Amino acid sequence: MNPHLKTLHWTVIGTILVIFSSGCATLFSKSDYPVAVDSSPSNMSFAIYDSDGESVHEGTTPTTVVLRAAKGFVSGETYTFKTFKDGEEVGSTTVKATISGWFWGNLWPFALIPLSDGYFFDPTIASQGSRVMVFLAIDAVTGDMWALPKNVMIESNYQSTSSDELELEIKDLSDVSEDEKEDLVLLPME
């Protein structure tokens, strides 16, 4: 046998084994997700806590952080995002990982089950079912069955005040200096 053909033969067999020994989510999804974090108002200090209450990230909004979607083998992680002003918590939101759409791709072998007399009864069902269970288990163990949202918005009950904001100060005209009088604007009366 030609050595190049033999190499190609084993490459094809290896590729097929990898594809059929991995779940859809493991092949096409990921375990860690970039999550864009922002707050209302922006430029707030924030921290992210995992389901055990451990701080996994601290920073200032807006930013993007990379978070792991799985917690252990078969659980999705839950994160709590908190905003702070002067050390006091002023807002929070919770995000829970959801099952990835690619995870449902593991059910494709059931589409190949032949029908016998119009019923779903065929000896191949057992082998197809066990193959699906292997795919489901692989995705669960790798953690690739879970997904996180692309964006998280933390609503704060803090109203920002900027030094650039205008203030209204009412004075008697006799209390206004000559320099301040030059900046006065006459408003039309209606």
Beta strands, then each sheet from edge to edge (+ up, - down):
strand 1: 32-40
strand 2: 45-49
strand 3: 55-60
strand 4: 63-68
strand 5: 70-71
strand 6: 75-76
strand 7: 78-85
strand 8: 88-96
strand 9: 98-99
strand 10: 146-147
strand 11: 151-155
sheet 1: 4+ 1- 11-
sheet 2: 3+ 2- 7+ 8-
sheet 3: 5+ 6-
sheet 4: 9+ 10-
end
